[in-house]
Amino acid sequence: MEQSKAHYLSGVVLSAGANLAGMAASLATIMVAARLLSKDELGAFFLVMVVVQFVALFSDLGLKNTAIRALSSLPPQSAEFIQTARYLLTVTIAASAVGCLALWPVMPLLKWLWPYESFHGQLVYAAPVAFLTVALQIVTSLLVGAKELRRLSALSAGIEVLRAILSTGGLAVGWGASSLFWGMILSRIVGIGAIWAAMPELFAVTLRHPRKTDLFRFGGWLYGGSLMSVLIVRCSDLILTTYMGTVALAVYTAAMQIPTTMQRVFESIRPALLGYVAAYQDTYRGQQVEAVRIVTALLAVATTILMTLSSSLMSLLYSDQYQAGVPIMQALSVWMTLAIVNYFYSIILIGRGEPKGAFLLTVPQLVVMLVSTLLLVPQYEGLGAAIALVITAFLGNLVGAKIVSGDDRDTWYALVANLIRAATPLALFLMIAVYVKPSFFSLICLSGATLALLIALKVVTMKDIGTLRQALSDMIGQVSVRPTPV
């Protein structure tokens, strides 16, 4: 058991490292695109990707996370594992095909809603990209369930690097925004093919499973939660585009790229964390409180640094034409911290076998997001959308703390107190940075003051630094542990 636990920990390290390489490749692609495409073309690409995300989400049926949880507790070579993997793969692929076919009759409505020629020209790529995205997600979930975390890490990085090479190559020779889509299509085909070559016994069609009702019941709550989460994040994109157009969306989404880097790192280690929690449900509430506090502290420090460098990063990555996105990036950096804590809560709930709680965590957030976005976007444009996300994520932290702690008031008070201590310095930084427009030197001083406040409020302690150093040392030392062959 200890060796298997170490294997999950090493998977966390490997997944994070592989995703960093993939993010660097993805960011390089957007950097090139921002310089070779107009804001209208780039904004249209981002809008098509929002459509892709919704189609992929509707097709998933919550089975991606269900596969991780169901397969993680089964021996990879067992007949039950193979049957479950085949069943989940078959149903997901079939649902994805139906979802993509359903997109075609909806296209006239999308073109009427967003009457931008650049968007209309790129919309044809939405269906194939969505189908391949869902297929790749479910087969990578099978890898996590089989505890093939090393192979998953290598494939994740390789797919993103291949996508970057294909996309930037197409941009360089003048193929325009279509090269971004072809890079995704071809790289995903290669990734799925590589997994099929490694685990061909799982790629078979079956529509029978003795526990399919339980799988769908569990997946249904996850499906609802995933749908809510995407609506929370993406409704700002849709409302912003409807009111302000694709140029405003290009600036907003460019500003979101760096803050979501931390989110993508967390998403990359999420399968390994979820697999670990599902296989070893031994996390006590006292440990949960301490884990949430340490995660919040690390994110708060990272957010402070990112807010300080936001102006330089926008110019370096996207050119001075995107400087209007600086305050948006700063606000989204604060949102990133709160959103990842929400994701952490959802992992705890799903790993404990409480998918309904993970779903309920998102419901009030969606209501607040819709109301705040409709109020703030017409007045503040992209910054209003970012502030709406901050407000929504803060509320989500309060709700998540309550659901995770249950009837334990002491745990809830501890989680809420930690949230307020971490959010207060970041909110002060954001208000000064956005409304006073300080210089880079002033931002350096402000970041120092924010860090001092985090330490004074005991969000960050010297003990945390020692604990983190020891945990990293332990995980890195376990990287040499080889996984069980499938």
matplotlib code that plots the C-alpha trace (Angstrom):
import matplotlib.pyplot as plt

x = [0.0, 2.8, 4.4, 1.1, 0.7, 4.2, 3.3, 0.4, 2.6, 5.2, 2.4, 1.5, 5.1, 5.3, 1.9, 2.7, 6.1, 4.7, 1.9, 4.3, 6.1, 2.7, 1.7, 4.9, 4.2, 0.6, 1.6, 4.2, 1.4, -0.8, 2.2, 2.8, -0.9, -1.3, 1.4, 0.4, -3.4, -5.7, -7.5, -10.7, -9.3, -7.8, -11.0, -13.1, -10.7, -11.3, -15.1, -15.0, -13.1, -15.8, -18.3, -15.9, -15.8, -19.6, -20.0, -17.3, -18.9, -22.3, -20.8, -18.8, -21.8, -19.5, -17.8, -14.3, -14.0, -16.2, -13.7, -10.9, -12.7, -14.2, -11.0, -8.5, -9.8, -9.6, -6.6, -5.5, -5.3, -8.7, -11.6, -13.8, -11.3, -11.2, -15.0, -15.5, -12.9, -14.5, -18.0, -17.1, -15.1, -17.9, -20.6, -18.4, -17.4, -21.1, -22.3, -19.5, -20.6, -24.2, -23.2, -21.1, -23.9, -26.4, -24.1, -24.9, -28.5, -27.5, -25.0, -27.5, -28.5, -24.8, -24.2, -27.2, -26.1, -22.6, -22.7, -19.0, -17.6, -14.3, -16.3, -18.5, -15.4, -13.9, -17.0, -16.7, -13.8, -15.9, -17.3, -14.1, -12.1, -14.8, -15.1, -11.3, -11.1, -13.7, -12.0, -8.6, -10.0, -11.7, -8.7, -6.3, -8.7, -8.2, -4.5, -5.0, -7.2, -4.5, -2.0, 0.1, 0.9, 4.4, 3.0, 0.2, 2.7, 4.9, 1.9, 0.4, 3.6, 4.1, 0.6, 0.9, 4.4, 3.3, 0.2, 2.5, 4.8, 2.0, 0.1, 3.0, 4.3, 0.9, 0.8, 4.3, 3.4, 0.3, -2.5, -4.2, -6.4, -7.2, -3.6, -4.5, -7.4, -5.4, -2.7, -5.2, -6.9, -3.7, -2.0, -5.1, -5.3, -1.6, -2.2, -5.2, -3.4, -0.4, -2.7, -4.5, -1.1, -0.1, -3.4, -5.3, -7.2, -9.3, -10.4, -13.4, -17.1, -19.3, -22.7, -23.1, -22.0, -23.4, -23.1, -23.9, -26.7, -24.3, -21.8, -24.3, -25.7, -22.3, -21.4, -24.6, -23.7, -20.2, -21.7, -24.0, -21.0, -18.8, -21.6, -22.1, -18.3, -17.9, -21.0, -19.5, -16.2, -17.5, -20.6, -18.4, -16.8, -20.2, -21.7, -18.5, -18.5, -22.3, -21.9, -18.4, -17.4, -14.5, -11.8, -12.7, -12.8, -9.3, -7.9, -9.8, -8.7, -5.1, -5.1, -6.5, -3.8, -1.1, -3.5, -5.0, -1.5, -1.7, -5.2, -3.9, -1.1, -3.7, -5.9, -2.9, -2.4, -6.1, -6.5, -3.6, -5.0, -8.5, -7.2, -5.2, -8.2, -10.5, -8.1, -7.2, -10.0, -8.1, -8.0, -9.3, -10.8, -7.9, -5.6, -8.0, -8.0, -4.2, -4.0, -6.4, -4.5, -1.2, -2.6, -4.2, -0.9, 1.1, -1.5, -1.6, 2.1, 2.1, -0.8, 1.1, 4.1, 1.9, 0.0, 3.3, 4.6, 1.3, 2.2, 5.6, 4.1, 1.3, 3.9, 6.3, 3.8, 1.3, 2.8, 1.8, -1.5, -2.8, -1.9, -5.6, -5.6, -3.2, -5.9, -7.9, -4.9, -4.5, -8.1, -8.0, -4.9, -7.0, -9.8, -7.2, -6.4, -10.0, -11.0, -8.3, -9.3, -12.8, -11.4, -9.6, -12.8, -14.5, -11.7, -12.2, -15.9, -15.6, -12.9, -15.1, -17.8, -20.0, -20.6, -23.8, -21.9, -19.5, -22.5, -24.2, -20.9, -21.5, -25.2, -25.1, -21.9, -23.6, -26.5, -24.1, -21.9, -24.8, -26.1, -22.7, -21.6, -24.7, -24.3, -20.5, -19.7, -21.7, -20.0, -16.4, -16.1, -13.4, -12.5, -16.1, -16.1, -12.9, -14.3, -17.5, -15.3, -13.6, -16.9, -18.3, -15.2, -15.1, -18.7, -17.8, -15.1, -17.7, -20.1, -17.3, -16.1, -19.6, -20.2, -16.8, -17.0, -20.6, -21.9, -18.4, -18.5, -14.9, -13.7, -16.0, -14.8, -11.2, -11.6, -13.5, -11.0, -8.2, -10.0, -10.6, -7.0, -5.7, -8.2, -7.9, -4.3, -5.0, -8.1, -6.2, -3.5, -6.1, -7.9, -4.7, -3.2, -6.4, -7.6, -4.4, -2.3, 1.0, 4.4, 6.4, 8.5, 5.3, 4.0, 7.2, 6.7, 3.0, 3.8, 6.3, 3.6, 1.1, 3.6, 4.2, 0.4, 0.2, 2.9, 1.4, -2.0, -0.4, -1.5, 2.1, 4.3, 7.9, 6.6, 4.8, 8.0, 9.7, 6.7, 6.6, 10.4, 10.0, 7.0, 8.7, 11.8, 9.7, 7.8, 10.9, 12.5, 9.6, 9.8, 12.1, 9.3, 8.2, 4.5, 2.8, 2.7, -0.7]
y = [0.0, 2.4, 1.8, 2.5, 5.7, 6.8, 6.0, 8.5, 11.2, 10.7, 11.0, 14.4, 15.6, 14.1, 15.4, 18.9, 18.9, 17.6, 20.1, 23.0, 21.9, 21.7, 25.1, 26.7, 25.2, 26.4, 29.9, 30.1, 29.4, 32.2, 34.6, 33.9, 34.1, 37.4, 38.9, 37.3, 37.5, 40.5, 40.9, 40.1, 36.8, 35.8, 36.7, 34.6, 31.6, 32.0, 32.2, 29.0, 27.3, 28.3, 26.5, 23.5, 23.5, 23.4, 20.7, 18.6, 19.1, 18.1, 14.9, 13.9, 12.9, 13.1, 9.8, 11.2, 11.6, 8.6, 6.5, 7.7, 6.9, 3.6, 2.2, 3.4, 0.9, -2.1, -4.2, -3.0, -6.6, -7.7, -8.6, -6.1, -3.3, -4.1, -4.4, -1.1, 0.7, -0.5, 0.4, 3.9, 4.5, 3.2, 5.3, 8.5, 8.2, 7.5, 10.5, 12.7, 11.7, 12.6, 15.9, 16.9, 16.0, 18.1, 21.1, 21.4, 22.4, 24.9, 26.7, 29.1, 30.3, 30.8, 32.8, 34.9, 35.5, 36.5, 38.0, 38.2, 37.0, 35.8, 33.7, 32.2, 31.2, 29.3, 27.7, 24.6, 23.4, 23.2, 19.7, 17.8, 19.5, 18.8, 15.2, 14.6, 16.5, 14.2, 11.1, 12.2, 13.0, 9.6, 7.6, 9.6, 8.8, 5.2, 5.7, 7.3, 4.4, 1.9, 3.9, 4.6, 8.1, 8.2, 7.4, 10.0, 12.7, 12.0, 11.9, 15.1, 17.1, 15.5, 16.3, 20.0, 20.3, 18.7, 21.0, 24.0, 23.0, 22.3, 25.5, 27.9, 26.4, 27.0, 30.5, 31.2, 30.1, 32.2, 29.7, 32.0, 30.9, 27.6, 26.4, 26.7, 24.2, 21.8, 21.8, 20.6, 18.1, 16.3, 16.3, 14.8, 12.1, 11.2, 11.2, 8.9, 6.6, 6.3, 5.3, 2.8, 1.3, 1.0, -0.4, -2.0, -4.4, -1.5, -0.3, -2.5, -1.8, -3.0, -1.6, -4.0, -3.5, -4.9, -1.6, 0.8, 2.4, 3.2, 4.6, 6.9, 8.0, 8.9, 10.5, 12.4, 14.6, 15.1, 16.0, 18.6, 20.1, 20.2, 21.9, 24.5, 25.1, 25.8, 28.0, 30.0, 30.7, 30.9, 33.0, 36.0, 35.3, 34.9, 38.1, 40.1, 39.0, 39.8, 43.3, 44.2, 42.0, 39.6, 42.3, 42.7, 38.9, 38.7, 41.1, 39.4, 35.9, 37.0, 38.4, 35.1, 33.0, 33.6, 33.4, 30.1, 28.7, 27.8, 26.4, 24.2, 22.9, 22.0, 20.4, 18.4, 16.9, 16.6, 13.1, 11.8, 13.5, 12.2, 8.7, 8.9, 10.1, 7.6, 4.7, 5.8, 7.7, 8.4, 12.3, 13.7, 17.1, 18.5, 17.5, 19.0, 22.4, 22.4, 21.4, 24.1, 26.7, 25.8, 25.6, 29.1, 30.5, 29.3, 30.6, 34.0, 34.4, 33.4, 35.8, 38.7, 38.1, 37.7, 40.9, 42.8, 41.4, 41.7, 44.9, 43.5, 40.1, 41.6, 43.6, 40.7, 38.1, 39.9, 43.3, 46.7, 46.4, 44.3, 46.7, 47.3, 43.8, 44.5, 45.3, 42.3, 40.0, 41.4, 40.8, 37.3, 36.5, 37.0, 34.9, 32.1, 31.7, 31.5, 29.2, 26.6, 26.4, 25.6, 22.9, 21.5, 21.3, 19.5, 16.9, 16.2, 15.8, 13.5, 11.5, 11.0, 9.7, 12.8, 14.0, 15.6, 18.0, 18.8, 19.7, 21.8, 23.8, 25.2, 26.1, 29.4, 30.4, 30.2, 32.5, 35.1, 34.9, 35.6, 38.5, 40.1, 39.7, 41.2, 44.2, 44.7, 43.9, 46.7, 49.2, 47.9, 45.5, 42.9, 44.2, 43.8, 40.2, 39.5, 41.2, 39.1, 35.9, 37.1, 37.8, 34.4, 32.4, 34.1, 33.0, 29.5, 29.3, 30.1, 27.5, 24.9, 25.3, 24.7, 21.6, 20.0, 20.7, 19.5, 20.0, 20.7, 24.4, 24.6, 23.3, 25.7, 28.7, 27.7, 27.4, 30.8, 32.6, 31.3, 32.6, 36.0, 36.4, 35.4, 37.4, 40.7, 41.6, 40.5, 42.6, 45.7, 45.1, 44.8, 48.0, 50.0, 48.5, 48.9, 52.3, 54.1, 52.9, 52.7, 52.4, 49.2, 50.4, 51.1, 47.6, 46.1, 47.9, 47.0, 43.3, 43.5, 44.9, 42.3, 39.5, 41.1, 41.1, 37.5, 36.6, 38.9, 37.4, 33.9, 32.8, 31.9, 30.6, 29.4, 26.0, 25.9, 26.5, 23.6, 21.3, 22.2, 21.6, 18.2, 17.2, 18.1, 16.2, 13.1, 13.2, 13.7, 10.9, 8.6, 9.4, 6.4, 4.1, 2.3, 1.7, -1.6, -2.9, -3.1]
z = [0.0, 0.9, -2.5, -4.2, -2.3, -3.2, -6.8, -6.6, -5.1, -7.8, -10.3, -8.9, -9.4, -12.9, -13.9, -12.8, -14.5, -17.8, -17.7, -17.2, -20.4, -22.1, -20.9, -22.1, -25.5, -25.5, -24.3, -27.0, -29.6, -28.2, -28.2, -31.9, -32.7, -30.9, -33.2, -36.5, -36.2, -35.7, -32.4, -34.2, -35.6, -32.2, -30.4, -32.8, -32.2, -28.4, -29.0, -31.0, -28.2, -25.8, -28.0, -28.2, -24.4, -24.0, -26.7, -25.0, -21.6, -22.8, -24.3, -21.3, -19.1, -16.0, -17.0, -17.1, -13.4, -12.8, -14.7, -12.5, -9.3, -10.4, -12.0, -9.3, -6.8, -9.3, -10.2, -13.7, -15.0, -13.7, -15.9, -14.0, -14.8, -18.5, -18.7, -16.9, -19.0, -22.2, -21.1, -20.1, -23.2, -25.5, -23.8, -23.8, -27.5, -28.5, -26.5, -28.0, -31.5, -30.7, -29.2, -32.2, -34.6, -32.5, -32.9, -36.7, -36.4, -33.6, -35.7, -37.3, -33.8, -32.9, -36.0, -35.3, -31.7, -32.7, -36.2, -36.7, -40.0, -38.4, -36.0, -38.8, -40.8, -37.9, -36.4, -38.7, -36.6, -33.4, -33.9, -34.7, -32.0, -29.4, -30.4, -30.2, -26.9, -25.3, -26.7, -25.4, -21.9, -21.5, -22.7, -20.4, -17.5, -18.3, -17.9, -14.5, -13.5, -14.6, -12.6, -15.7, -14.5, -16.0, -19.5, -19.0, -18.1, -21.1, -23.4, -22.0, -22.6, -26.0, -27.2, -26.3, -27.7, -31.0, -31.1, -30.6, -33.4, -35.9, -34.9, -35.0, -38.2, -39.8, -38.6, -39.9, -43.4, -43.4, -42.8, -40.3, -37.4, -39.1, -38.2, -34.5, -35.0, -37.2, -34.6, -32.0, -34.3, -35.4, -32.0, -30.4, -33.0, -32.4, -28.6, -28.8, -31.2, -28.8, -25.9, -28.1, -29.1, -25.4, -24.1, -27.1, -24.8, -23.5, -26.9, -27.6, -27.8, -25.0, -23.8, -20.9, -17.3, -14.1, -12.2, -15.0, -12.9, -10.1, -12.6, -14.1, -10.8, -9.5, -12.9, -13.0, -10.1, -11.5, -14.8, -13.2, -11.3, -14.3, -16.3, -13.6, -13.3, -17.0, -17.0, -14.1, -15.9, -19.5, -19.1, -18.7, -22.1, -23.7, -22.2, -22.9, -26.5, -26.9, -25.5, -26.6, -29.5, -30.4, -29.9, -26.2, -25.8, -27.3, -24.7, -21.9, -22.8, -23.4, -19.9, -18.5, -20.0, -17.3, -14.2, -15.5, -15.7, -12.0, -12.6, -15.3, -13.1, -10.5, -13.2, -14.3, -10.8, -10.1, -11.6, -9.5, -6.4, -7.1, -7.7, -4.4, -2.4, -4.0, -3.3, 0.2, 1.9, 5.0, 5.2, 8.4, 8.8, 10.8, 8.0, 5.5, 7.3, 7.3, 3.7, 2.6, 4.6, 3.1, -0.5, 0.0, 1.4, -1.6, -4.0, -2.3, -2.6, -6.3, -6.9, -5.3, -7.6, -10.7, -10.0, -9.7, -13.0, -15.0, -16.9, -18.1, -18.9, -21.1, -23.1, -23.4, -24.3, -26.5, -27.4, -26.2, -28.0, -25.2, -22.3, -21.6, -20.2, -17.3, -14.7, -16.0, -15.4, -11.9, -11.0, -12.6, -10.5, -7.3, -8.8, -9.6, -5.9, -4.8, -7.7, -7.0, -3.4, -4.7, -6.9, -3.8, -2.0, -4.9, -4.9, -1.2, -1.7, -4.8, -3.2, -0.1, -2.4, -2.1, -5.7, -4.7, -2.4, -5.3, -7.4, -4.7, -4.3, -7.8, -7.8, -5.8, -7.7, -11.0, -9.8, -8.4, -11.6, -13.9, -11.9, -11.3, -14.9, -16.3, -13.9, -14.3, -17.9, -19.5, -17.2, -16.8, -19.8, -19.3, -15.9, -14.8, -16.0, -14.0, -10.8, -11.2, -11.1, -8.0, -6.2, -7.3, -6.3, -2.8, -2.3, -3.5, -0.8, 1.9, 0.6, 0.0, 3.6, 4.9, 2.8, 3.5, 7.3, 7.6, 11.1, 12.5, 13.3, 14.4, 11.1, 9.2, 11.3, 10.7, 7.0, 6.7, 8.9, 6.7, 3.6, 5.0, 6.2, 2.8, 0.7, 2.6, 1.6, -2.0, -2.2, -0.9, -3.5, -6.3, -5.4, -5.2, -8.4, -10.4, -9.4, -8.4, -11.4, -9.5, -11.2, -11.3, -8.3, -6.4, -7.2, -5.8, -2.6, -2.5, -3.1, -0.2, 2.0, 0.9, 1.8, 5.1, 5.8, 4.8, 7.4, 10.0, 9.6, 9.9, 6.4, 5.8, 8.6, 8.8, 9.7, 6.3, 4.5, 6.3, 5.8, 2.1, 1.7, 3.4, 1.3, -2.0, -0.9, -0.1, -3.4, -5.5, -3.7, -4.7, -8.4, -8.8, -7.7, -10.8, -11.5, -11.6, -15.2, -16.8]

ax = plt.figure().add_subplot(projection="3d")
ax.plot(x, y, z, "-o")
ax.set_aspect("equal")
plt.show()
